[in-house]
Amino acid sequence: MSTTENYWSSTEKEIAQRAFEKARSREINTLIETVRNAASSVSNLDEIWRLHDYLSSKRYEIDGKYDDRESVLIFVFSQLVKEGWLSVEDLEGLNSDKIAKLNALAKM
């Protein structure tokens, strides 16, 4: 990684934090809606355990995905763009090298 990808200005840190929280909020709200819908149709114990397993899996996935260390943010953002939780517009204001790198990674 180049120096510009390792260095985050205070403005970029603010942009990154807002984008990070926006993506996390979007994903969590989608999960809440999914769980509400699934829970409303639970009719037996096996369905409860499937919902439990789903939630355990999502917890592991979300806890691992949202890593806000500067050294991995480009990779986190590229994954979030790829999954649709963020758009490149949500990251407007970041250094053009960072945007180019995360765009390239998101297309992989």
VOGUVO-827245 format. One line per field, with one value per residue (C-alpha): residue number from 1; residue in one letter; x, y, z. Coordinates in nm, 3 decimals, always signed. Example, Ala and Ser with C-alpha at 12.3 -4.5 7.8 and 13.67 -1.06 7.14 Angstrom:
VOGUVO-827245
nr <- (1 | 2) $
rest <- (A | S) $
X <- (+1.230 | +1.367) $
Y <- (-0.450 | -0.106) $
Z <- (+0.780 | +0.714) $
end
This chain:
VOGUVO-827245
nr <- (1 | 2 | 3 | 4 | 5 | 6 | 7 | 8 | 9 | 10 | 11 | 12 | 13 | 14 | 15 | 16 | 17 | 18 | 19 | 20 | 21 | 22 | 23 | 24 | 25 | 26 | 27 | 28 | 29 | 30 | 31 | 32 | 33 | 34 | 35 | 36 | 37 | 38 | 39 | 40 | 41 | 42 | 43 | 44 | 45 | 46 | 47 | 48 | 49 | 50 | 51 | 52 | 53 | 54 | 55 | 56 | 57 | 58 | 59 | 60 | 61 | 62 | 63 | 64 | 65 | 66 | 67 | 68 | 69 | 70 | 71 | 72 | 73 | 74 | 75 | 76 | 77 | 78 | 79 | 80 | 81 | 82 | 83 | 84 | 85 | 86 | 87 | 88 | 89 | 90 | 91 | 92 | 93 | 94 | 95 | 96 | 97 | 98 | 99 | 100 | 101 | 102 | 103 | 104 | 105 | 106 | 107 | 108) $
rest <- (M | S | T | T | E | N | Y | W | S | S | T | E | K | E | I | A | Q | R | A | F | E | K | A | R | S | R | E | I | N | T | L | I | E | T | V | R | N | A | A | S | S | V | S | N | L | D | E | I | W | R | L | H | D | Y | L | S | S | K | R | Y | E | I | D | G | K | Y | D | D | R | E | S | V | L | I | F | V | F | S | Q | L | V | K | E | G | W | L | S | V | E | D | L | E | G | L | N | S | D | K | I | A | K | L | N | A | L | A | K | M) $
X <- (+0.000 | +0.118 | +0.171 | -0.155 | -0.349 | -0.192 | -0.238 | -0.586 | -0.631 | -0.868 | -1.126 | -1.089 | -1.124 | -1.453 | -1.579 | -1.472 | -1.642 | -1.970 | -1.960 | -1.869 | -2.163 | -2.399 | -2.315 | -2.338 | -2.673 | -2.808 | -2.702 | -2.833 | -3.168 | -3.200 | -3.116 | -3.375 | -3.643 | -3.543 | -3.560 | -3.896 | -4.038 | -3.887 | -3.994 | -4.351 | -4.387 | -4.216 | -4.447 | -4.229 | -3.912 | -3.703 | -3.778 | -3.670 | -3.337 | -3.290 | -3.351 | -3.103 | -2.843 | -2.902 | -2.858 | -2.541 | -2.399 | -2.492 | -2.341 | -2.011 | -2.020 | -2.107 | -1.866 | -1.584 | -1.672 | -1.690 | -1.324 | -1.249 | -0.871 | -0.721 | -0.489 | -0.783 | -1.049 | -0.988 | -1.060 | -1.362 | -1.506 | -1.447 | -1.636 | -1.920 | -1.945 | -1.942 | -2.222 | -2.425 | -2.415 | -2.215 | -2.185 | -1.875 | -2.072 | -2.088 | -1.708 | -1.684 | -1.400 | -1.151 | -0.821 | -0.858 | -0.597 | -0.809 | -1.124 | -0.946 | -0.810 | -1.142 | -1.321 | -1.075 | -1.111 | -1.491 | -1.490 | -1.293) $
Y <- (+0.000 | +0.349 | +0.612 | +0.789 | +0.469 | +0.433 | +0.794 | +0.918 | +1.292 | +1.415 | +1.492 | +1.144 | +0.991 | +1.177 | +1.068 | +0.711 | +0.705 | +0.837 | +0.588 | +0.304 | +0.383 | +0.431 | +0.088 | -0.081 | +0.084 | -0.021 | -0.381 | -0.399 | -0.246 | -0.500 | -0.780 | -0.654 | -0.650 | -0.999 | -1.134 | -0.968 | -1.131 | -1.469 | -1.460 | -1.372 | -1.697 | -1.932 | -2.222 | -2.492 | -2.554 | -2.644 | -2.304 | -2.135 | -2.317 | -2.227 | -1.863 | -1.893 | -2.046 | -1.774 | -1.502 | -1.664 | -1.677 | -1.314 | -1.200 | -1.367 | -1.223 | -0.867 | -0.858 | -0.969 | -0.742 | -0.406 | -0.353 | +0.019 | +0.001 | +0.243 | -0.026 | -0.233 | +0.029 | +0.019 | -0.355 | -0.314 | -0.039 | -0.237 | -0.531 | -0.305 | -0.152 | -0.497 | -0.612 | -0.297 | -0.154 | +0.145 | +0.329 | +0.507 | +0.830 | +0.758 | +0.783 | +1.107 | +1.318 | +1.037 | +1.059 | +0.954 | +0.678 | +0.525 | +0.545 | +0.385 | +0.103 | +0.025 | +0.040 | -0.210 | -0.439 | -0.414 | -0.544 | -0.856) $
Z <- (+0.000 | -0.073 | +0.193 | +0.101 | +0.166 | +0.510 | +0.614 | +0.702 | +0.745 | +1.013 | +0.743 | +0.596 | +0.942 | +0.989 | +0.646 | +0.716 | +1.056 | +0.913 | +0.625 | +0.861 | +1.089 | +0.794 | +0.653 | +0.992 | +1.060 | +0.720 | +0.771 | +1.127 | +1.030 | +0.749 | +0.993 | +1.241 | +0.972 | +0.855 | +1.211 | +1.274 | +0.963 | +1.044 | +1.409 | +1.320 | +1.128 | +1.377 | +1.448 | +1.601 | +1.798 | +1.492 | +1.342 | +1.665 | +1.654 | +1.285 | +1.373 | +1.660 | +1.430 | +1.171 | +1.434 | +1.569 | +1.219 | +1.148 | +1.478 | +1.392 | +1.039 | +1.144 | +1.440 | +1.210 | +0.920 | +1.095 | +1.179 | +1.198 | +1.222 | +0.970 | +0.836 | +0.707 | +0.629 | +0.253 | +0.258 | +0.486 | +0.267 | -0.052 | +0.099 | +0.214 | -0.135 | -0.291 | -0.057 | -0.120 | +0.233 | +0.109 | -0.218 | -0.341 | -0.298 | +0.076 | +0.076 | -0.119 | +0.014 | +0.064 | -0.121 | -0.486 | -0.438 | -0.161 | -0.375 | -0.672 | -0.455 | -0.289 | -0.625 | -0.768 | -0.467 | -0.474 | -0.833 | -0.742) $
end
